[in-house]
Amino acid sequence: MRSARVLKSLVQFACVAVTAIWSANAAGEDGCLYADNVESTSFSGCSNDPLHLGSQPAVLASIKAFALNGVPVSFIGCREAPFLTRPGKDPFSRSYEILYPLGQKSVESYLPPITHELAHVFQSELAGGIAKLRLETISLQRELGADFLAGVIFKNASNVEAVKFQTTVALMSLYRELDENAHGTPVQRNAAFRSGVYLKFSDFDRDLKKANDEFQQNRYATIALRP
Ligand SMILES: [Zn+2]
């Protein structure tokens, strides 16, 4: 009798847990890399790059550094949306959409999260697409990896001034922290970003793929252990 009650509560607990996981995924809270173009269609007031972020010099420099020039990436600004990357609408060709919320105080304040999103495009291209990347990595791994790559880019490619470094770090850790398990804690995100900024890029032949391997193989596990 007692074991039946225990079993019943275990089943109830499992159902609640499964529902919670499903809700988190449905809300896209397992990071900002979305699996498809459908789950995020409900964002409102979207239009094609109203802030012209796609032609900002720092964004163009990032695209060049990530060697994404031949990869179709659309920027879409929405009245209400988190920063996120998702596949383009055509399921038969590999393309990407980066969504951003309107209303940030300056174009500069978009650069850290946009660079982070471009890092997801880079990771996806290395893996052979978003679906494969999501299969091969857990959310924390690709999110901290994107923060690391953003750090490498800021220091070596997009010429963001050193005086803005602290602001940038603060923005990186504040942005979209609805679920710390998905993106990492502010301490972990700072550590990943700084690890990229202070990477001696020349030791890796100034090759972002090699830098990415260094992070995934040698640095991620240590940073993920931080509180
Ligand atoms: Zn992300």
py3Dmol code that shows the C-alpha trace and the ligand (Angstrom):
import py3Dmol

protein = """\
ATOM      1  CA  MET A   1       0.000   0.000   0.000  1.00  0.00           C
ATOM      2  CA  ARG A   2       2.753   2.336   1.050  1.00  0.00           C
ATOM      3  CA  SER A   3       4.839   1.436  -2.009  1.00  0.00           C
ATOM      4  CA  ALA A   4       1.813   2.122  -4.247  1.00  0.00           C
ATOM      5  CA  ARG A   5       1.560   5.623  -2.752  1.00  0.00           C
ATOM      6  CA  VAL A   6       5.282   6.196  -3.259  1.00  0.00           C
ATOM      7  CA  LEU A   7       4.992   5.011  -6.862  1.00  0.00           C
ATOM      8  CA  LYS A   8       2.013   7.309  -7.432  1.00  0.00           C
ATOM      9  CA  SER A   9       3.893  10.352  -6.152  1.00  0.00           C
ATOM     10  CA  LEU A  10       6.943   9.416  -8.205  1.00  0.00           C
ATOM     11  CA  VAL A  11       4.794   9.272 -11.338  1.00  0.00           C
ATOM     12  CA  GLN A  12       3.222  12.628 -10.450  1.00  0.00           C
ATOM     13  CA  PHE A  13       6.688  14.132  -9.911  1.00  0.00           C
ATOM     14  CA  ALA A  14       7.912  12.761 -13.253  1.00  0.00           C
ATOM     15  CA  CYS A  15       4.904  14.255 -15.046  1.00  0.00           C
ATOM     16  CA  VAL A  16       5.511  17.663 -13.502  1.00  0.00           C
ATOM     17  CA  ALA A  17       9.212  17.450 -14.418  1.00  0.00           C
ATOM     18  CA  VAL A  18       8.460  16.441 -18.007  1.00  0.00           C
ATOM     19  CA  THR A  19       5.902  19.252 -18.316  1.00  0.00           C
ATOM     20  CA  ALA A  20       8.444  21.741 -16.960  1.00  0.00           C
ATOM     21  CA  ILE A  21      11.093  20.602 -19.456  1.00  0.00           C
ATOM     22  CA  TRP A  22       8.592  20.700 -22.312  1.00  0.00           C
ATOM     23  CA  SER A  23       7.439  24.208 -21.336  1.00  0.00           C
ATOM     24  CA  ALA A  24      11.016  25.456 -21.153  1.00  0.00           C
ATOM     25  CA  ASN A  25      11.745  24.062 -24.622  1.00  0.00           C
ATOM     26  CA  ALA A  26       8.487  25.385 -26.043  1.00  0.00           C
ATOM     27  CA  ALA A  27       9.411  28.827 -24.760  1.00  0.00           C
ATOM     28  CA  GLY A  28      12.833  28.535 -26.390  1.00  0.00           C
ATOM     29  CA  GLU A  29      14.535  28.807 -23.036  1.00  0.00           C
ATOM     30  CA  ASP A  30      17.115  26.159 -23.692  1.00  0.00           C
ATOM     31  CA  GLY A  31      19.347  28.911 -25.040  1.00  0.00           C
ATOM     32  CA  CYS A  32      18.890  31.356 -27.878  1.00  0.00           C
ATOM     33  CA  LEU A  33      19.499  28.908 -30.708  1.00  0.00           C
ATOM     34  CA  TYR A  34      16.092  27.788 -31.911  1.00  0.00           C
ATOM     35  CA  ALA A  35      15.525  24.465 -33.612  1.00  0.00           C
ATOM     36  CA  ASP A  36      13.063  25.708 -36.212  1.00  0.00           C
ATOM     37  CA  ASN A  37      11.357  28.730 -37.658  1.00  0.00           C
ATOM     38  CA  VAL A  38       7.907  27.748 -36.438  1.00  0.00           C
ATOM     39  CA  GLU A  39       8.287  27.784 -32.645  1.00  0.00           C
ATOM     40  CA  SER A  40       9.140  31.484 -32.617  1.00  0.00           C
ATOM     41  CA  THR A  41       6.673  32.837 -35.167  1.00  0.00           C
ATOM     42  CA  SER A  42       4.519  34.417 -32.471  1.00  0.00           C
ATOM     43  CA  PHE A  43       6.863  37.367 -31.902  1.00  0.00           C
ATOM     44  CA  SER A  44       5.114  40.606 -32.714  1.00  0.00           C
ATOM     45  CA  GLY A  45       5.958  43.764 -34.623  1.00  0.00           C
ATOM     46  CA  CYS A  46       8.787  42.235 -36.669  1.00  0.00           C
ATOM     47  CA  SER A  47      10.300  43.784 -39.784  1.00  0.00           C
ATOM     48  CA  ASN A  48      13.397  43.369 -41.875  1.00  0.00           C
ATOM     49  CA  ASP A  49      16.376  44.902 -39.988  1.00  0.00           C
ATOM     50  CA  PRO A  50      14.791  48.265 -39.075  1.00  0.00           C
ATOM     51  CA  LEU A  51      17.965  49.365 -37.237  1.00  0.00           C
ATOM     52  CA  HIS A  52      20.231  48.354 -40.140  1.00  0.00           C
ATOM     53  CA  LEU A  53      22.392  46.280 -37.804  1.00  0.00           C
ATOM     54  CA  GLY A  54      23.383  44.033 -40.697  1.00  0.00           C
ATOM     55  CA  SER A  55      25.327  46.905 -42.259  1.00  0.00           C
ATOM     56  CA  GLN A  56      27.047  48.162 -39.084  1.00  0.00           C
ATOM     57  CA  PRO A  57      30.847  48.104 -39.577  1.00  0.00           C
ATOM     58  CA  ALA A  58      31.381  46.031 -36.402  1.00  0.00           C
ATOM     59  CA  VAL A  59      28.762  43.486 -37.535  1.00  0.00           C
ATOM     60  CA  LEU A  60      30.277  43.308 -41.039  1.00  0.00           C
ATOM     61  CA  ALA A  61      33.699  42.793 -39.428  1.00  0.00           C
ATOM     62  CA  SER A  62      32.304  39.947 -37.325  1.00  0.00           C
ATOM     63  CA  ILE A  63      30.685  38.302 -40.357  1.00  0.00           C
ATOM     64  CA  LYS A  64      34.006  38.517 -42.196  1.00  0.00           C
ATOM     65  CA  ALA A  65      35.978  37.152 -39.232  1.00  0.00           C
ATOM     66  CA  PHE A  66      33.582  34.216 -38.875  1.00  0.00           C
ATOM     67  CA  ALA A  67      33.945  33.640 -42.659  1.00  0.00           C
ATOM     68  CA  LEU A  68      30.170  33.841 -43.028  1.00  0.00           C
ATOM     69  CA  ASN A  69      30.135  36.087 -46.094  1.00  0.00           C
ATOM     70  CA  GLY A  70      28.618  33.403 -48.316  1.00  0.00           C
ATOM     71  CA  VAL A  71      26.073  32.301 -45.711  1.00  0.00           C
ATOM     72  CA  PRO A  72      22.583  33.844 -45.968  1.00  0.00           C
ATOM     73  CA  VAL A  73      21.844  35.578 -42.633  1.00  0.00           C
ATOM     74  CA  SER A  74      18.821  37.893 -42.271  1.00  0.00           C
ATOM     75  CA  PHE A  75      18.462  40.321 -39.392  1.00  0.00           C
ATOM     76  CA  ILE A  76      14.930  40.893 -38.126  1.00  0.00           C
ATOM     77  CA  GLY A  77      13.941  43.470 -35.528  1.00  0.00           C
ATOM     78  CA  CYS A  78      10.835  42.839 -33.419  1.00  0.00           C
ATOM     79  CA  ARG A  79       8.883  44.943 -30.969  1.00  0.00           C
ATOM     80  CA  GLU A  80       8.832  41.950 -28.659  1.00  0.00           C
ATOM     81  CA  ALA A  81      11.345  39.151 -29.044  1.00  0.00           C
ATOM     82  CA  PRO A  82      14.461  37.910 -27.298  1.00  0.00           C
ATOM     83  CA  PHE A  83      17.767  37.847 -29.163  1.00  0.00           C
ATOM     84  CA  LEU A  84      17.768  34.536 -30.975  1.00  0.00           C
ATOM     85  CA  THR A  85      19.036  32.628 -33.975  1.00  0.00           C
ATOM     86  CA  ARG A  86      16.817  30.262 -35.954  1.00  0.00           C
ATOM     87  CA  PRO A  87      16.859  28.564 -39.347  1.00  0.00           C
ATOM     88  CA  GLY A  88      15.569  30.543 -42.328  1.00  0.00           C
ATOM     89  CA  LYS A  89      12.109  29.773 -43.656  1.00  0.00           C
ATOM     90  CA  ASP A  90      13.179  27.597 -46.601  1.00  0.00           C
ATOM     91  CA  PRO A  91      13.726  24.096 -45.198  1.00  0.00           C
ATOM     92  CA  PHE A  92      15.671  23.016 -48.304  1.00  0.00           C
ATOM     93  CA  SER A  93      18.518  25.529 -48.166  1.00  0.00           C
ATOM     94  CA  ARG A  94      20.671  26.401 -45.177  1.00  0.00           C
ATOM     95  CA  SER A  95      20.059  29.983 -44.100  1.00  0.00           C
ATOM     96  CA  TYR A  96      19.604  31.778 -40.789  1.00  0.00           C
ATOM     97  CA  GLU A  97      17.540  34.497 -39.177  1.00  0.00           C
ATOM     98  CA  ILE A  98      18.812  36.542 -36.247  1.00  0.00           C
ATOM     99  CA  LEU A  99      16.010  38.224 -34.312  1.00  0.00           C
ATOM    100  CA  TYR A 100      16.576  41.209 -32.050  1.00  0.00           C
ATOM    101  CA  PRO A 101      14.288  43.290 -29.830  1.00  0.00           C
ATOM    102  CA  LEU A 102      13.782  46.986 -30.627  1.00  0.00           C
ATOM    103  CA  GLY A 103      14.215  49.613 -27.945  1.00  0.00           C
ATOM    104  CA  GLN A 104      17.813  49.191 -26.726  1.00  0.00           C
ATOM    105  CA  LYS A 105      19.431  52.510 -25.917  1.00  0.00           C
ATOM    106  CA  SER A 106      22.053  52.579 -28.674  1.00  0.00           C
ATOM    107  CA  VAL A 107      23.210  50.616 -31.701  1.00  0.00           C
ATOM    108  CA  GLU A 108      26.410  49.846 -29.772  1.00  0.00           C
ATOM    109  CA  SER A 109      24.462  48.031 -27.100  1.00  0.00           C
ATOM    110  CA  TYR A 110      23.333  45.548 -29.768  1.00  0.00           C
ATOM    111  CA  LEU A 111      26.864  44.554 -30.718  1.00  0.00           C
ATOM    112  CA  PRO A 112      27.589  42.041 -27.909  1.00  0.00           C
ATOM    113  CA  PRO A 113      24.371  40.027 -28.349  1.00  0.00           C
ATOM    114  CA  ILE A 114      24.457  40.232 -32.168  1.00  0.00           C
ATOM    115  CA  THR A 115      28.058  38.976 -32.142  1.00  0.00           C
ATOM    116  CA  HIS A 116      26.960  36.180 -29.793  1.00  0.00           C
ATOM    117  CA  GLU A 117      24.195  35.233 -32.258  1.00  0.00           C
ATOM    118  CA  LEU A 118      26.612  35.298 -35.200  1.00  0.00           C
ATOM    119  CA  ALA A 119      28.794  32.934 -33.163  1.00  0.00           C
ATOM    120  CA  HIS A 120      25.827  30.521 -33.124  1.00  0.00           C
ATOM    121  CA  VAL A 121      25.670  30.735 -36.927  1.00  0.00           C
ATOM    122  CA  PHE A 122      29.412  29.976 -37.039  1.00  0.00           C
ATOM    123  CA  GLN A 123      28.981  27.001 -34.653  1.00  0.00           C
ATOM    124  CA  SER A 124      26.072  25.735 -36.764  1.00  0.00           C
ATOM    125  CA  GLU A 125      28.055  25.977 -39.983  1.00  0.00           C
ATOM    126  CA  LEU A 126      30.927  24.028 -38.372  1.00  0.00           C
ATOM    127  CA  ALA A 127      28.482  21.342 -37.237  1.00  0.00           C
ATOM    128  CA  GLY A 128      26.584  21.152 -40.552  1.00  0.00           C
ATOM    129  CA  GLY A 129      23.438  22.951 -39.450  1.00  0.00           C
ATOM    130  CA  ILE A 130      21.492  23.961 -36.346  1.00  0.00           C
ATOM    131  CA  ALA A 131      19.866  20.556 -35.885  1.00  0.00           C
ATOM    132  CA  LYS A 132      23.226  18.780 -35.849  1.00  0.00           C
ATOM    133  CA  LEU A 133      24.760  21.336 -33.513  1.00  0.00           C
ATOM    134  CA  ARG A 134      21.894  20.877 -31.068  1.00  0.00           C
ATOM    135  CA  LEU A 135      22.316  17.121 -31.197  1.00  0.00           C
ATOM    136  CA  GLU A 136      26.069  17.246 -30.633  1.00  0.00           C
ATOM    137  CA  THR A 137      26.200  19.798 -27.819  1.00  0.00           C
ATOM    138  CA  ILE A 138      24.264  20.769 -24.728  1.00  0.00           C
ATOM    139  CA  SER A 139      22.890  24.276 -24.410  1.00  0.00           C
ATOM    140  CA  LEU A 140      25.435  25.493 -21.847  1.00  0.00           C
ATOM    141  CA  GLN A 141      28.302  24.328 -24.037  1.00  0.00           C
ATOM    142  CA  ARG A 142      27.185  26.231 -27.139  1.00  0.00           C
ATOM    143  CA  GLU A 143      26.060  29.312 -25.193  1.00  0.00           C
ATOM    144  CA  LEU A 144      29.354  29.715 -23.300  1.00  0.00           C
ATOM    145  CA  GLY A 145      31.129  28.850 -26.561  1.00  0.00           C
ATOM    146  CA  ALA A 146      29.309  31.739 -28.257  1.00  0.00           C
ATOM    147  CA  ASP A 147      30.332  34.115 -25.438  1.00  0.00           C
ATOM    148  CA  PHE A 148      33.941  32.966 -25.810  1.00  0.00           C
ATOM    149  CA  LEU A 149      33.873  33.507 -29.596  1.00  0.00           C
ATOM    150  CA  ALA A 150      32.302  36.951 -29.091  1.00  0.00           C
ATOM    151  CA  GLY A 151      35.268  37.795 -26.844  1.00  0.00           C
ATOM    152  CA  VAL A 152      37.772  36.673 -29.499  1.00  0.00           C
ATOM    153  CA  ILE A 153      35.946  38.725 -32.156  1.00  0.00           C
ATOM    154  CA  PHE A 154      35.709  41.862 -30.009  1.00  0.00           C
ATOM    155  CA  LYS A 155      39.405  41.802 -29.271  1.00  0.00           C
ATOM    156  CA  ASN A 156      40.669  40.792 -32.696  1.00  0.00           C
ATOM    157  CA  ALA A 157      38.186  41.749 -35.394  1.00  0.00           C
ATOM    158  CA  SER A 158      35.454  44.249 -34.656  1.00  0.00           C
ATOM    159  CA  ASN A 159      37.569  46.954 -32.965  1.00  0.00           C
ATOM    160  CA  VAL A 160      35.291  47.576 -30.010  1.00  0.00           C
ATOM    161  CA  GLU A 161      37.240  50.019 -27.875  1.00  0.00           C
ATOM    162  CA  ALA A 162      38.914  48.751 -24.737  1.00  0.00           C
ATOM    163  CA  VAL A 163      37.202  51.421 -22.622  1.00  0.00           C
ATOM    164  CA  LYS A 164      33.878  49.836 -23.477  1.00  0.00           C
ATOM    165  CA  PHE A 165      35.077  46.457 -22.337  1.00  0.00           C
ATOM    166  CA  GLN A 166      33.491  46.474 -18.896  1.00  0.00           C
ATOM    167  CA  THR A 167      30.151  47.691 -20.279  1.00  0.00           C
ATOM    168  CA  THR A 168      30.333  44.952 -22.844  1.00  0.00           C
ATOM    169  CA  VAL A 169      31.005  42.308 -20.228  1.00  0.00           C
ATOM    170  CA  ALA A 170      28.092  43.604 -18.187  1.00  0.00           C
ATOM    171  CA  LEU A 171      25.801  43.463 -21.215  1.00  0.00           C
ATOM    172  CA  MET A 172      26.903  39.952 -22.044  1.00  0.00           C
ATOM    173  CA  SER A 173      26.016  38.751 -18.570  1.00  0.00           C
ATOM    174  CA  LEU A 174      22.732  40.590 -18.289  1.00  0.00           C
ATOM    175  CA  TYR A 175      21.287  39.649 -21.625  1.00  0.00           C
ATOM    176  CA  ARG A 176      18.612  37.005 -21.544  1.00  0.00           C
ATOM    177  CA  GLU A 177      19.154  35.277 -18.244  1.00  0.00           C
ATOM    178  CA  LEU A 178      15.722  33.720 -17.948  1.00  0.00           C
ATOM    179  CA  ASP A 179      17.235  30.298 -17.469  1.00  0.00           C
ATOM    180  CA  GLU A 180      20.761  30.137 -16.080  1.00  0.00           C
ATOM    181  CA  ASN A 181      21.010  26.449 -16.967  1.00  0.00           C
ATOM    182  CA  ALA A 182      20.678  27.367 -20.625  1.00  0.00           C
ATOM    183  CA  HIS A 183      23.054  30.315 -20.989  1.00  0.00           C
ATOM    184  CA  GLY A 184      25.188  29.968 -17.866  1.00  0.00           C
ATOM    185  CA  THR A 185      25.396  32.131 -14.769  1.00  0.00           C
ATOM    186  CA  PRO A 186      26.761  35.677 -15.064  1.00  0.00           C
ATOM    187  CA  VAL A 187      30.046  34.412 -13.548  1.00  0.00           C
ATOM    188  CA  GLN A 188      30.325  31.654 -16.170  1.00  0.00           C
ATOM    189  CA  ARG A 189      29.394  34.004 -19.021  1.00  0.00           C
ATOM    190  CA  ASN A 190      31.934  36.604 -17.906  1.00  0.00           C
ATOM    191  CA  ALA A 191      34.591  33.911 -17.627  1.00  0.00           C
ATOM    192  CA  ALA A 192      33.854  32.574 -21.128  1.00  0.00           C
ATOM    193  CA  PHE A 193      33.807  36.058 -22.675  1.00  0.00           C
ATOM    194  CA  ARG A 194      37.034  37.121 -20.925  1.00  0.00           C
ATOM    195  CA  SER A 195      38.661  33.842 -21.891  1.00  0.00           C
ATOM    196  CA  GLY A 196      38.010  34.841 -25.517  1.00  0.00           C
ATOM    197  CA  VAL A 197      39.204  38.426 -25.051  1.00  0.00           C
ATOM    198  CA  TYR A 198      42.473  37.327 -23.440  1.00  0.00           C
ATOM    199  CA  LEU A 199      43.116  34.409 -25.801  1.00  0.00           C
ATOM    200  CA  LYS A 200      46.481  34.747 -27.536  1.00  0.00           C
ATOM    201  CA  PHE A 201      44.851  34.454 -30.944  1.00  0.00           C
ATOM    202  CA  SER A 202      48.190  34.241 -32.800  1.00  0.00           C
ATOM    203  CA  ASP A 203      48.905  30.945 -30.985  1.00  0.00           C
ATOM    204  CA  PHE A 204      45.942  29.549 -32.917  1.00  0.00           C
ATOM    205  CA  ASP A 205      47.052  30.989 -36.271  1.00  0.00           C
ATOM    206  CA  ARG A 206      44.260  33.566 -35.883  1.00  0.00           C
ATOM    207  CA  ASP A 207      41.901  30.767 -36.903  1.00  0.00           C
ATOM    208  CA  LEU A 208      38.477  30.860 -35.228  1.00  0.00           C
ATOM    209  CA  LYS A 209      37.896  27.157 -35.783  1.00  0.00           C
ATOM    210  CA  LYS A 210      41.096  26.375 -33.863  1.00  0.00           C
ATOM    211  CA  ALA A 211      40.082  28.861 -31.156  1.00  0.00           C
ATOM    212  CA  ASN A 212      36.675  27.193 -30.981  1.00  0.00           C
ATOM    213  CA  ASP A 213      38.308  23.754 -30.580  1.00  0.00           C
ATOM    214  CA  GLU A 214      40.546  25.132 -27.812  1.00  0.00           C
ATOM    215  CA  PHE A 215      37.507  26.360 -25.894  1.00  0.00           C
ATOM    216  CA  GLN A 216      35.417  23.239 -26.351  1.00  0.00           C
ATOM    217  CA  GLN A 217      38.241  20.796 -25.596  1.00  0.00           C
ATOM    218  CA  ASN A 218      40.261  22.595 -22.932  1.00  0.00           C
ATOM    219  CA  ARG A 219      38.342  25.470 -21.358  1.00  0.00           C
ATOM    220  CA  TYR A 220      34.629  24.792 -21.321  1.00  0.00           C
ATOM    221  CA  ALA A 221      34.627  22.089 -18.638  1.00  0.00           C
ATOM    222  CA  THR A 222      36.526  24.269 -16.142  1.00  0.00           C
ATOM    223  CA  ILE A 223      34.288  27.297 -16.722  1.00  0.00           C
ATOM    224  CA  ALA A 224      31.131  25.179 -16.473  1.00  0.00           C
ATOM    225  CA  LEU A 225      32.219  24.100 -12.961  1.00  0.00           C
ATOM    226  CA  ARG A 226      32.104  27.696 -11.704  1.00  0.00           C
ATOM    227  CA  PRO A 227      29.135  28.733  -9.572  1.00  0.00           C
TER     228      PRO A 227
END
"""
ligand_1 = """\
1
ZN
Zn 22.975 32.046 -27.419
"""
view = py3Dmol.view(width=600, height=400)
view.addModel(protein, "pdb")
view.setStyle({"model": 0}, {"cartoon": {"style": "trace"}})
view.addModel(ligand_1, "xyz")
view.setStyle({"model": 1}, {"stick": {}})
view.zoomTo()
view.show()
